[in-house]
């Protein structure tokens, strides 16, 4: 019997790749950079399965180029790189890697919040570059965390885990937006479901965890920054396009808000000459929220589970479309 063919769009941990390779003829893209669009289309031409990353666009054109494709296993929880309606219409199953990156991502949200609130990037750069003159009573003053108000935009798994850390560790009061109230958050964290405008006005820290879709693209613009407190800190670990970066840069420059911590930007990578890197009150990390050994191994395992189920024509353990 011929083995199914699979294209894996980057090297992923052996915890998943070895299992895929044991069941299929695997073509792994060896470069550090993603395959160019036309190369990706060419490589999936006779494939039954595809392991895609958030940098690989899976759209109608790719599907048209891959008539045998049965399953797309996205090595990420976010699936904004995949045209789900097009996959569903073609009968292609799509899976993602939920749950296993919740803790690592919440850890980075808290890390960025602390770094931005306490001016860690700015003060460390100053120290390295000779601007640490002495211990100064008025030097590098940041924001306190204990007992302040945290606004979670998008109370899913990662939003909840972030709120849990900051409520449990710093006694923060939690407000959140979501499609509807979340009884678990209300019960366990004393959290309150509010409108976005109220969350922005009342929060000292705003952490963004919503999915990227048509209704959340550009959710944070000049108007939203104006509604926030001048002492407020914005953290984004979801997707860059939720935030209008020009408006954010202006809000940081003008002191409309105090600081920002970003793990995601638009585009990625953010070019090295981008002004957000030069603003002392902005901390930018290169999309590393899920980058721990254990998390990436776990993502690889879920990714393999989805792919192998799809190749067998079975329902995926972590499906994101209804095929
Ligand atoms: C995801 O899985 O969507 C994350 O952004 C990867 O870190």
py3Dmol code that shows the C-alpha trace and the ligand (Angstrom):
import py3Dmol

protein = """\
ATOM      1  CA  UNK A   1       0.000   0.000   0.000  1.00  0.00           C
ATOM      2  CA  UNK A   2       1.397   3.443  -0.870  1.00  0.00           C
ATOM      3  CA  UNK A   3       2.081   5.720   2.065  1.00  0.00           C
ATOM      4  CA  UNK A   4       0.238   9.030   2.210  1.00  0.00           C
ATOM      5  CA  UNK A   5       2.340  12.092   1.356  1.00  0.00           C
ATOM      6  CA  UNK A   6       2.744  14.979   3.747  1.00  0.00           C
ATOM      7  CA  UNK A   7       4.438  18.347   3.429  1.00  0.00           C
ATOM      8  CA  UNK A   8       5.721  19.797   6.699  1.00  0.00           C
ATOM      9  CA  UNK A   9       6.318  23.519   6.211  1.00  0.00           C
ATOM     10  CA  UNK A  10       9.164  23.780   8.750  1.00  0.00           C
ATOM     11  CA  UNK A  11      11.121  21.515  11.056  1.00  0.00           C
ATOM     12  CA  UNK A  12       8.965  20.836  14.130  1.00  0.00           C
ATOM     13  CA  UNK A  13       9.981  18.929  17.290  1.00  0.00           C
ATOM     14  CA  UNK A  14      10.700  15.212  16.890  1.00  0.00           C
ATOM     15  CA  UNK A  15       7.931  14.482  19.415  1.00  0.00           C
ATOM     16  CA  UNK A  16       5.491  14.994  16.530  1.00  0.00           C
ATOM     17  CA  UNK A  17       7.609  14.778  13.406  1.00  0.00           C
ATOM     18  CA  UNK A  18       8.871  11.246  14.114  1.00  0.00           C
ATOM     19  CA  UNK A  19       5.311   9.940  14.412  1.00  0.00           C
ATOM     20  CA  UNK A  20       4.297  11.630  11.178  1.00  0.00           C
ATOM     21  CA  UNK A  21       7.380  10.251   9.414  1.00  0.00           C
ATOM     22  CA  UNK A  22       6.577   6.737  10.662  1.00  0.00           C
ATOM     23  CA  UNK A  23       3.161   6.853   9.001  1.00  0.00           C
ATOM     24  CA  UNK A  24       3.732   8.916   5.862  1.00  0.00           C
ATOM     25  CA  UNK A  25       6.222   9.905   3.186  1.00  0.00           C
ATOM     26  CA  UNK A  26       7.321  13.229   4.584  1.00  0.00           C
ATOM     27  CA  UNK A  27       8.811  16.236   2.822  1.00  0.00           C
ATOM     28  CA  UNK A  28      10.092  18.701   5.435  1.00  0.00           C
ATOM     29  CA  UNK A  29      10.923  22.280   4.404  1.00  0.00           C
ATOM     30  CA  UNK A  30      14.460  22.645   5.761  1.00  0.00           C
ATOM     31  CA  UNK A  31      14.912  26.422   5.851  1.00  0.00           C
ATOM     32  CA  UNK A  32      14.547  28.813   8.754  1.00  0.00           C
ATOM     33  CA  UNK A  33      12.308  31.038   6.647  1.00  0.00           C
ATOM     34  CA  UNK A  34       8.892  29.845   5.421  1.00  0.00           C
ATOM     35  CA  UNK A  35       8.528  28.392   1.928  1.00  0.00           C
ATOM     36  CA  UNK A  36       7.568  31.127  -0.552  1.00  0.00           C
ATOM     37  CA  UNK A  37       3.877  30.973  -1.562  1.00  0.00           C
ATOM     38  CA  UNK A  38       4.523  29.508  -5.014  1.00  0.00           C
ATOM     39  CA  UNK A  39       6.948  26.914  -3.601  1.00  0.00           C
ATOM     40  CA  UNK A  40       4.404  25.898  -0.960  1.00  0.00           C
ATOM     41  CA  UNK A  41       1.773  25.412  -3.667  1.00  0.00           C
ATOM     42  CA  UNK A  42       4.183  23.333  -5.717  1.00  0.00           C
ATOM     43  CA  UNK A  43       5.237  21.157  -2.763  1.00  0.00           C
ATOM     44  CA  UNK A  44       1.636  20.308  -1.717  1.00  0.00           C
ATOM     45  CA  UNK A  45       0.598  19.423  -5.277  1.00  0.00           C
ATOM     46  CA  UNK A  46       0.463  15.643  -4.642  1.00  0.00           C
ATOM     47  CA  UNK A  47       0.124  15.720  -0.845  1.00  0.00           C
ATOM     48  CA  UNK A  48      -2.599  14.167   1.306  1.00  0.00           C
ATOM     49  CA  UNK A  49      -1.629  16.172   4.376  1.00  0.00           C
ATOM     50  CA  UNK A  50      -0.036  19.504   5.243  1.00  0.00           C
ATOM     51  CA  UNK A  51       1.551  20.691   8.474  1.00  0.00           C
ATOM     52  CA  UNK A  52       1.328  24.481   8.256  1.00  0.00           C
ATOM     53  CA  UNK A  53       2.637  27.221  10.514  1.00  0.00           C
ATOM     54  CA  UNK A  54       1.109  30.598  11.275  1.00  0.00           C
ATOM     55  CA  UNK A  55       3.384  32.048   8.583  1.00  0.00           C
ATOM     56  CA  UNK A  56       1.932  29.817   5.832  1.00  0.00           C
ATOM     57  CA  UNK A  57      -1.157  31.037   4.041  1.00  0.00           C
ATOM     58  CA  UNK A  58      -3.592  28.193   3.422  1.00  0.00           C
ATOM     59  CA  UNK A  59      -6.097  29.710   1.001  1.00  0.00           C
ATOM     60  CA  UNK A  60      -8.290  28.786  -1.955  1.00  0.00           C
ATOM     61  CA  UNK A  61      -5.328  29.007  -4.358  1.00  0.00           C
ATOM     62  CA  UNK A  62      -3.316  26.528  -2.292  1.00  0.00           C
ATOM     63  CA  UNK A  63      -6.296  24.187  -2.061  1.00  0.00           C
ATOM     64  CA  UNK A  64      -6.774  24.390  -5.827  1.00  0.00           C
ATOM     65  CA  UNK A  65      -3.132  23.384  -6.270  1.00  0.00           C
ATOM     66  CA  UNK A  66      -3.514  20.383  -3.955  1.00  0.00           C
ATOM     67  CA  UNK A  67      -6.413  18.250  -5.195  1.00  0.00           C
ATOM     68  CA  UNK A  68      -5.536  15.279  -2.936  1.00  0.00           C
ATOM     69  CA  UNK A  69      -5.280  17.284   0.277  1.00  0.00           C
ATOM     70  CA  UNK A  70      -7.383  15.793   3.098  1.00  0.00           C
ATOM     71  CA  UNK A  71      -6.023  17.481   6.192  1.00  0.00           C
ATOM     72  CA  UNK A  72      -4.272  20.672   7.282  1.00  0.00           C
ATOM     73  CA  UNK A  73      -2.697  20.448  10.724  1.00  0.00           C
ATOM     74  CA  UNK A  74      -1.754  23.950  11.870  1.00  0.00           C
ATOM     75  CA  UNK A  75       1.189  24.030  14.290  1.00  0.00           C
ATOM     76  CA  UNK A  76      -0.468  26.821  16.329  1.00  0.00           C
ATOM     77  CA  UNK A  77      -3.651  27.486  18.215  1.00  0.00           C
ATOM     78  CA  UNK A  78      -4.423  30.571  16.096  1.00  0.00           C
ATOM     79  CA  UNK A  79      -5.733  29.695  12.631  1.00  0.00           C
ATOM     80  CA  UNK A  80      -6.022  33.147  11.049  1.00  0.00           C
ATOM     81  CA  UNK A  81      -3.574  31.970   8.355  1.00  0.00           C
ATOM     82  CA  UNK A  82      -6.103  29.364   7.180  1.00  0.00           C
ATOM     83  CA  UNK A  83      -9.171  30.105   5.049  1.00  0.00           C
ATOM     84  CA  UNK A  84     -11.531  27.863   7.014  1.00  0.00           C
ATOM     85  CA  UNK A  85     -14.628  28.296   4.794  1.00  0.00           C
ATOM     86  CA  UNK A  86     -12.537  27.368   1.726  1.00  0.00           C
ATOM     87  CA  UNK A  87     -11.174  24.254   3.486  1.00  0.00           C
ATOM     88  CA  UNK A  88     -14.638  23.238   4.644  1.00  0.00           C
ATOM     89  CA  UNK A  89     -16.084  23.735   1.149  1.00  0.00           C
ATOM     90  CA  UNK A  90     -13.348  21.448  -0.221  1.00  0.00           C
ATOM     91  CA  UNK A  91     -13.880  18.879   2.551  1.00  0.00           C
ATOM     92  CA  UNK A  92     -10.386  19.449   3.989  1.00  0.00           C
ATOM     93  CA  UNK A  93     -10.173  18.910   7.738  1.00  0.00           C
ATOM     94  CA  UNK A  94      -8.282  21.573   9.716  1.00  0.00           C
ATOM     95  CA  UNK A  95      -6.847  21.104  13.209  1.00  0.00           C
ATOM     96  CA  UNK A  96      -4.946  23.283  15.680  1.00  0.00           C
ATOM     97  CA  UNK A  97      -3.075  22.931  18.988  1.00  0.00           C
ATOM     98  CA  UNK A  98      -5.268  24.350  21.768  1.00  0.00           C
ATOM     99  CA  UNK A  99      -4.605  24.153  25.497  1.00  0.00           C
ATOM    100  CA  UNK A 100      -0.963  23.114  25.481  1.00  0.00           C
ATOM    101  CA  UNK A 101       0.386  26.650  24.998  1.00  0.00           C
ATOM    102  CA  UNK A 102      -1.948  28.343  27.462  1.00  0.00           C
ATOM    103  CA  UNK A 103       0.492  28.480  30.392  1.00  0.00           C
ATOM    104  CA  UNK A 104       3.531  29.501  28.344  1.00  0.00           C
ATOM    105  CA  UNK A 105       1.564  32.287  26.666  1.00  0.00           C
ATOM    106  CA  UNK A 106       0.058  33.546  29.925  1.00  0.00           C
ATOM    107  CA  UNK A 107       3.585  33.571  31.398  1.00  0.00           C
ATOM    108  CA  UNK A 108       4.779  35.845  28.584  1.00  0.00           C
ATOM    109  CA  UNK A 109       1.739  38.133  28.955  1.00  0.00           C
ATOM    110  CA  UNK A 110       2.649  38.598  32.626  1.00  0.00           C
ATOM    111  CA  UNK A 111       6.343  39.008  31.762  1.00  0.00           C
ATOM    112  CA  UNK A 112       5.573  41.756  29.256  1.00  0.00           C
ATOM    113  CA  UNK A 113       3.173  43.431  31.650  1.00  0.00           C
ATOM    114  CA  UNK A 114       5.830  43.523  34.381  1.00  0.00           C
ATOM    115  CA  UNK A 115       8.591  44.630  32.011  1.00  0.00           C
ATOM    116  CA  UNK A 116       6.501  47.453  30.542  1.00  0.00           C
ATOM    117  CA  UNK A 117       5.018  48.585  33.859  1.00  0.00           C
ATOM    118  CA  UNK A 118       8.430  48.647  35.577  1.00  0.00           C
ATOM    119  CA  UNK A 119      10.306  50.147  32.598  1.00  0.00           C
ATOM    120  CA  UNK A 120      12.674  47.202  32.491  1.00  0.00           C
ATOM    121  CA  UNK A 121      13.681  47.489  28.824  1.00  0.00           C
ATOM    122  CA  UNK A 122      14.382  51.185  29.101  1.00  0.00           C
ATOM    123  CA  UNK A 123      16.302  51.001  32.382  1.00  0.00           C
ATOM    124  CA  UNK A 124      18.422  48.032  31.264  1.00  0.00           C
ATOM    125  CA  UNK A 125      19.297  49.797  28.010  1.00  0.00           C
ATOM    126  CA  UNK A 126      20.187  52.939  29.961  1.00  0.00           C
ATOM    127  CA  UNK A 127      22.432  50.908  32.274  1.00  0.00           C
ATOM    128  CA  UNK A 128      24.241  49.223  29.363  1.00  0.00           C
ATOM    129  CA  UNK A 129      24.695  52.502  27.534  1.00  0.00           C
ATOM    130  CA  UNK A 130      26.178  54.481  30.436  1.00  0.00           C
ATOM    131  CA  UNK A 131      23.113  56.390  31.614  1.00  0.00           C
ATOM    132  CA  UNK A 132      23.091  54.718  35.079  1.00  0.00           C
ATOM    133  CA  UNK A 133      24.652  57.595  36.935  1.00  0.00           C
ATOM    134  CA  UNK A 134      23.627  56.800  40.511  1.00  0.00           C
ATOM    135  CA  UNK A 135      20.639  55.569  42.543  1.00  0.00           C
ATOM    136  CA  UNK A 136      18.005  58.187  41.827  1.00  0.00           C
ATOM    137  CA  UNK A 137      14.873  58.770  43.906  1.00  0.00           C
ATOM    138  CA  UNK A 138      13.047  59.862  40.771  1.00  0.00           C
ATOM    139  CA  UNK A 139      14.717  57.509  38.303  1.00  0.00           C
ATOM    140  CA  UNK A 140      12.809  54.988  36.131  1.00  0.00           C
ATOM    141  CA  UNK A 141       9.602  55.191  38.143  1.00  0.00           C
ATOM    142  CA  UNK A 142       7.094  52.609  36.974  1.00  0.00           C
ATOM    143  CA  UNK A 143       3.579  51.523  37.876  1.00  0.00           C
ATOM    144  CA  UNK A 144       2.523  49.504  40.936  1.00  0.00           C
ATOM    145  CA  UNK A 145       0.716  46.252  40.326  1.00  0.00           C
ATOM    146  CA  UNK A 146      -0.803  45.150  43.622  1.00  0.00           C
ATOM    147  CA  UNK A 147      -4.527  45.627  43.901  1.00  0.00           C
ATOM    148  CA  UNK A 148      -4.822  47.365  40.516  1.00  0.00           C
ATOM    149  CA  UNK A 149      -7.417  46.591  37.849  1.00  0.00           C
ATOM    150  CA  UNK A 150      -6.700  44.209  34.990  1.00  0.00           C
ATOM    151  CA  UNK A 151      -8.768  44.248  31.798  1.00  0.00           C
ATOM    152  CA  UNK A 152      -8.724  41.043  29.773  1.00  0.00           C
ATOM    153  CA  UNK A 153      -9.889  41.469  26.193  1.00  0.00           C
ATOM    154  CA  UNK A 154     -11.009  37.985  25.162  1.00  0.00           C
ATOM    155  CA  UNK A 155     -11.534  35.704  28.173  1.00  0.00           C
ATOM    156  CA  UNK A 156     -10.632  32.392  26.542  1.00  0.00           C
ATOM    157  CA  UNK A 157      -8.156  29.872  27.943  1.00  0.00           C
ATOM    158  CA  UNK A 158      -5.126  32.183  27.718  1.00  0.00           C
ATOM    159  CA  UNK A 159      -6.992  35.252  28.966  1.00  0.00           C
ATOM    160  CA  UNK A 160      -8.199  33.226  31.943  1.00  0.00           C
ATOM    161  CA  UNK A 161      -4.713  31.876  32.721  1.00  0.00           C
ATOM    162  CA  UNK A 162      -3.261  35.406  32.551  1.00  0.00           C
ATOM    163  CA  UNK A 163      -5.983  36.775  34.822  1.00  0.00           C
ATOM    164  CA  UNK A 164      -5.490  33.890  37.250  1.00  0.00           C
ATOM    165  CA  UNK A 165      -1.789  34.706  37.617  1.00  0.00           C
ATOM    166  CA  UNK A 166      -2.368  38.416  38.152  1.00  0.00           C
ATOM    167  CA  UNK A 167      -5.408  37.997  40.411  1.00  0.00           C
ATOM    168  CA  UNK A 168      -3.739  35.298  42.503  1.00  0.00           C
ATOM    169  CA  UNK A 169      -0.270  36.846  42.584  1.00  0.00           C
ATOM    170  CA  UNK A 170      -0.977  40.561  42.751  1.00  0.00           C
ATOM    171  CA  UNK A 171      -4.574  40.657  43.975  1.00  0.00           C
ATOM    172  CA  UNK A 172      -5.747  42.387  40.818  1.00  0.00           C
ATOM    173  CA  UNK A 173      -9.422  43.039  40.255  1.00  0.00           C
ATOM    174  CA  UNK A 174     -10.398  41.504  36.897  1.00  0.00           C
ATOM    175  CA  UNK A 175     -12.687  42.942  34.212  1.00  0.00           C
ATOM    176  CA  UNK A 176     -13.125  41.201  30.887  1.00  0.00           C
ATOM    177  CA  UNK A 177     -14.791  41.249  27.513  1.00  0.00           C
ATOM    178  CA  UNK A 178     -15.985  38.090  25.800  1.00  0.00           C
ATOM    179  CA  UNK A 179     -18.910  37.058  23.621  1.00  0.00           C
ATOM    180  CA  UNK A 180     -20.819  36.423  26.859  1.00  0.00           C
ATOM    181  CA  UNK A 181     -20.204  36.157  30.611  1.00  0.00           C
ATOM    182  CA  UNK A 182     -17.850  33.393  31.732  1.00  0.00           C
ATOM    183  CA  UNK A 183     -19.197  31.849  34.950  1.00  0.00           C
ATOM    184  CA  UNK A 184     -15.813  30.211  35.740  1.00  0.00           C
ATOM    185  CA  UNK A 185     -14.023  33.567  35.622  1.00  0.00           C
ATOM    186  CA  UNK A 186     -16.718  35.241  37.680  1.00  0.00           C
ATOM    187  CA  UNK A 187     -16.642  32.478  40.294  1.00  0.00           C
ATOM    188  CA  UNK A 188     -12.889  31.763  40.500  1.00  0.00           C
ATOM    189  CA  UNK A 189     -11.482  35.240  39.936  1.00  0.00           C
ATOM    190  CA  UNK A 190     -14.359  37.461  41.013  1.00  0.00           C
ATOM    191  CA  UNK A 191     -14.155  38.778  37.456  1.00  0.00           C
ATOM    192  CA  UNK A 192     -16.780  41.004  35.838  1.00  0.00           C
ATOM    193  CA  UNK A 193     -17.955  40.995  32.194  1.00  0.00           C
ATOM    194  CA  UNK A 194     -18.093  44.571  30.853  1.00  0.00           C
ATOM    195  CA  UNK A 195     -18.269  46.488  27.590  1.00  0.00           C
ATOM    196  CA  UNK A 196     -14.892  47.244  25.995  1.00  0.00           C
ATOM    197  CA  UNK A 197     -15.230  51.004  26.581  1.00  0.00           C
ATOM    198  CA  UNK A 198     -15.793  50.471  30.308  1.00  0.00           C
ATOM    199  CA  UNK A 199     -12.889  48.039  30.497  1.00  0.00           C
ATOM    200  CA  UNK A 200     -10.588  50.561  28.823  1.00  0.00           C
ATOM    201  CA  UNK A 201     -11.648  53.389  31.108  1.00  0.00           C
ATOM    202  CA  UNK A 202     -11.321  51.395  34.339  1.00  0.00           C
ATOM    203  CA  UNK A 203      -8.270  49.194  33.759  1.00  0.00           C
ATOM    204  CA  UNK A 204      -4.689  49.872  34.810  1.00  0.00           C
ATOM    205  CA  UNK A 205      -3.487  46.985  32.641  1.00  0.00           C
ATOM    206  CA  UNK A 206      -5.160  45.792  29.453  1.00  0.00           C
ATOM    207  CA  UNK A 207      -4.138  42.387  28.109  1.00  0.00           C
ATOM    208  CA  UNK A 208      -5.344  41.346  24.648  1.00  0.00           C
ATOM    209  CA  UNK A 209      -6.212  37.698  24.013  1.00  0.00           C
ATOM    210  CA  UNK A 210      -8.948  37.853  21.348  1.00  0.00           C
ATOM    211  CA  UNK A 211      -8.724  35.917  18.064  1.00  0.00           C
ATOM    212  CA  UNK A 212      -7.908  37.836  14.919  1.00  0.00           C
ATOM    213  CA  UNK A 213     -10.960  38.042  12.658  1.00  0.00           C
ATOM    214  CA  UNK A 214     -12.898  40.684  10.742  1.00  0.00           C
ATOM    215  CA  UNK A 215     -14.485  42.060  13.914  1.00  0.00           C
ATOM    216  CA  UNK A 216     -11.235  42.316  15.914  1.00  0.00           C
ATOM    217  CA  UNK A 217      -8.868  43.649  13.227  1.00  0.00           C
ATOM    218  CA  UNK A 218      -7.804  47.153  14.348  1.00  0.00           C
ATOM    219  CA  UNK A 219      -9.752  46.804  17.611  1.00  0.00           C
ATOM    220  CA  UNK A 220      -7.226  49.103  19.295  1.00  0.00           C
ATOM    221  CA  UNK A 221      -6.903  52.474  17.592  1.00  0.00           C
ATOM    222  CA  UNK A 222      -6.522  56.116  18.602  1.00  0.00           C
ATOM    223  CA  UNK A 223     -10.013  56.242  20.117  1.00  0.00           C
ATOM    224  CA  UNK A 224      -9.388  53.215  22.343  1.00  0.00           C
ATOM    225  CA  UNK A 225      -6.065  54.616  23.557  1.00  0.00           C
ATOM    226  CA  UNK A 226      -7.780  57.903  24.407  1.00  0.00           C
ATOM    227  CA  UNK A 227     -10.270  56.011  26.567  1.00  0.00           C
ATOM    228  CA  UNK A 228      -7.450  54.373  28.570  1.00  0.00           C
ATOM    229  CA  UNK A 229      -5.771  55.890  31.630  1.00  0.00           C
ATOM    230  CA  UNK A 230      -2.491  57.778  31.026  1.00  0.00           C
ATOM    231  CA  UNK A 231      -0.937  55.344  33.528  1.00  0.00           C
ATOM    232  CA  UNK A 232      -2.260  52.282  31.671  1.00  0.00           C
ATOM    233  CA  UNK A 233      -0.162  49.491  30.152  1.00  0.00           C
ATOM    234  CA  UNK A 234      -1.268  47.563  27.051  1.00  0.00           C
ATOM    235  CA  UNK A 235      -0.114  43.976  26.494  1.00  0.00           C
ATOM    236  CA  UNK A 236      -0.741  42.049  23.269  1.00  0.00           C
ATOM    237  CA  UNK A 237       0.063  38.340  22.962  1.00  0.00           C
ATOM    238  CA  UNK A 238      -2.697  37.469  20.463  1.00  0.00           C
ATOM    239  CA  UNK A 239      -2.099  38.771  16.932  1.00  0.00           C
ATOM    240  CA  UNK A 240      -0.496  42.021  15.774  1.00  0.00           C
ATOM    241  CA  UNK A 241      -3.313  43.294  13.519  1.00  0.00           C
ATOM    242  CA  UNK A 242      -5.642  43.722  16.495  1.00  0.00           C
ATOM    243  CA  UNK A 243      -3.657  46.875  17.263  1.00  0.00           C
ATOM    244  CA  UNK A 244      -3.232  49.869  14.962  1.00  0.00           C
ATOM    245  CA  UNK A 245       0.517  50.271  15.440  1.00  0.00           C
ATOM    246  CA  UNK A 246       0.735  53.843  14.145  1.00  0.00           C
ATOM    247  CA  UNK A 247      -1.934  54.846  16.671  1.00  0.00           C
ATOM    248  CA  UNK A 248      -0.132  52.907  19.387  1.00  0.00           C
ATOM    249  CA  UNK A 249       3.204  54.589  18.626  1.00  0.00           C
ATOM    250  CA  UNK A 250       1.500  57.981  18.778  1.00  0.00           C
ATOM    251  CA  UNK A 251      -0.233  57.110  22.089  1.00  0.00           C
ATOM    252  CA  UNK A 252       3.112  55.989  23.582  1.00  0.00           C
ATOM    253  CA  UNK A 253       4.951  59.043  22.292  1.00  0.00           C
ATOM    254  CA  UNK A 254       2.282  61.468  23.521  1.00  0.00           C
ATOM    255  CA  UNK A 255       1.857  59.777  26.910  1.00  0.00           C
ATOM    256  CA  UNK A 256      -1.789  58.936  26.168  1.00  0.00           C
ATOM    257  CA  UNK A 257      -0.929  55.586  27.751  1.00  0.00           C
ATOM    258  CA  UNK A 258       2.077  54.711  29.897  1.00  0.00           C
ATOM    259  CA  UNK A 259       3.628  51.729  28.125  1.00  0.00           C
ATOM    260  CA  UNK A 260       3.068  48.665  25.959  1.00  0.00           C
ATOM    261  CA  UNK A 261       4.403  45.114  25.864  1.00  0.00           C
ATOM    262  CA  UNK A 262       4.000  43.274  22.565  1.00  0.00           C
ATOM    263  CA  UNK A 263       4.756  39.680  21.649  1.00  0.00           C
ATOM    264  CA  UNK A 264       3.002  40.062  18.297  1.00  0.00           C
ATOM    265  CA  UNK A 265       3.251  42.781  15.674  1.00  0.00           C
ATOM    266  CA  UNK A 266       2.111  43.578  12.162  1.00  0.00           C
ATOM    267  CA  UNK A 267       4.074  42.663  10.139  1.00  0.00           C
ATOM    268  CA  UNK A 268       6.168  39.901  11.650  1.00  0.00           C
ATOM    269  CA  UNK A 269       9.042  40.270  11.844  1.00  0.00           C
ATOM    270  CA  UNK A 270       8.781  43.950  12.695  1.00  0.00           C
ATOM    271  CA  UNK A 271      11.549  45.624  10.660  1.00  0.00           C
ATOM    272  CA  UNK A 272      14.571  46.549  12.830  1.00  0.00           C
ATOM    273  CA  UNK A 273      14.140  50.253  12.022  1.00  0.00           C
ATOM    274  CA  UNK A 274      10.523  50.342  13.225  1.00  0.00           C
ATOM    275  CA  UNK A 275       9.800  53.172  15.620  1.00  0.00           C
ATOM    276  CA  UNK A 276       8.178  50.894  18.216  1.00  0.00           C
ATOM    277  CA  UNK A 277      11.667  49.535  19.005  1.00  0.00           C
ATOM    278  CA  UNK A 278      12.945  53.046  19.618  1.00  0.00           C
ATOM    279  CA  UNK A 279      10.172  54.124  21.958  1.00  0.00           C
ATOM    280  CA  UNK A 280      11.512  53.648  25.491  1.00  0.00           C
ATOM    281  CA  UNK A 281       8.055  52.739  26.800  1.00  0.00           C
ATOM    282  CA  UNK A 282       7.511  49.856  24.379  1.00  0.00           C
ATOM    283  CA  UNK A 283       8.792  46.315  24.961  1.00  0.00           C
ATOM    284  CA  UNK A 284       8.739  44.140  21.832  1.00  0.00           C
ATOM    285  CA  UNK A 285       9.369  40.383  21.864  1.00  0.00           C
ATOM    286  CA  UNK A 286       9.606  38.336  18.631  1.00  0.00           C
ATOM    287  CA  UNK A 287       6.427  36.203  19.005  1.00  0.00           C
ATOM    288  CA  UNK A 288       7.929  33.880  21.605  1.00  0.00           C
ATOM    289  CA  UNK A 289       4.901  33.214  23.819  1.00  0.00           C
ATOM    290  CA  UNK A 290       4.787  29.479  23.119  1.00  0.00           C
ATOM    291  CA  UNK A 291       8.571  29.094  22.866  1.00  0.00           C
ATOM    292  CA  UNK A 292       9.390  26.638  25.626  1.00  0.00           C
ATOM    293  CA  UNK A 293      10.786  23.139  25.096  1.00  0.00           C
ATOM    294  CA  UNK A 294       7.824  21.421  26.729  1.00  0.00           C
ATOM    295  CA  UNK A 295       5.193  23.556  25.006  1.00  0.00           C
ATOM    296  CA  UNK A 296       6.598  23.122  21.520  1.00  0.00           C
ATOM    297  CA  UNK A 297       6.902  19.344  22.107  1.00  0.00           C
ATOM    298  CA  UNK A 298       3.262  19.261  23.212  1.00  0.00           C
ATOM    299  CA  UNK A 299       2.223  21.320  20.171  1.00  0.00           C
ATOM    300  CA  UNK A 300       4.075  18.864  17.937  1.00  0.00           C
ATOM    301  CA  UNK A 301       2.249  15.933  19.541  1.00  0.00           C
ATOM    302  CA  UNK A 302      -1.198  17.516  19.015  1.00  0.00           C
ATOM    303  CA  UNK A 303      -0.196  18.487  15.507  1.00  0.00           C
ATOM    304  CA  UNK A 304       0.716  14.847  14.741  1.00  0.00           C
ATOM    305  CA  UNK A 305      -2.527  13.585  16.351  1.00  0.00           C
ATOM    306  CA  UNK A 306      -4.568  15.869  14.079  1.00  0.00           C
ATOM    307  CA  UNK A 307      -2.593  15.070  10.957  1.00  0.00           C
ATOM    308  CA  UNK A 308      -2.628  11.302  11.405  1.00  0.00           C
ATOM    309  CA  UNK A 309      -6.368  11.240  12.167  1.00  0.00           C
ATOM    310  CA  UNK A 310      -7.019  13.325   9.053  1.00  0.00           C
ATOM    311  CA  UNK A 311      -4.920  11.012   6.872  1.00  0.00           C
ATOM    312  CA  UNK A 312      -6.981   8.072   8.138  1.00  0.00           C
ATOM    313  CA  UNK A 313     -10.156   9.962   7.189  1.00  0.00           C
ATOM    314  CA  UNK A 314     -11.172  10.284  10.855  1.00  0.00           C
ATOM    315  CA  UNK A 315     -12.462  13.287  12.784  1.00  0.00           C
ATOM    316  CA  UNK A 316      -9.559  15.301  14.193  1.00  0.00           C
ATOM    317  CA  UNK A 317      -8.991  15.356  17.975  1.00  0.00           C
ATOM    318  CA  UNK A 318      -8.684  19.160  17.793  1.00  0.00           C
ATOM    319  CA  UNK A 319     -10.800  20.270  14.850  1.00  0.00           C
ATOM    320  CA  UNK A 320     -11.447  23.885  13.899  1.00  0.00           C
ATOM    321  CA  UNK A 321     -13.861  23.223  11.040  1.00  0.00           C
ATOM    322  CA  UNK A 322     -16.810  20.965  10.625  1.00  0.00           C
ATOM    323  CA  UNK A 323     -15.816  18.337   8.069  1.00  0.00           C
TER     324      UNK A 323
END
"""
ligand_1 = """\
7
LIG
C -0.303 30.272 18.296
O -0.183 29.057 18.483
O -1.274 30.752 17.721
C 0.749 31.140 18.842
O 0.659 32.434 18.401
C 2.122 30.551 18.597
O 2.927 31.053 19.611
"""
view = py3Dmol.view(width=600, height=400)
view.addModel(protein, "pdb")
view.setStyle({"model": 0}, {"cartoon": {"style": "trace"}})
view.addModel(ligand_1, "xyz")
view.setStyle({"model": 1}, {"stick": {}})
view.zoomTo()
view.show()
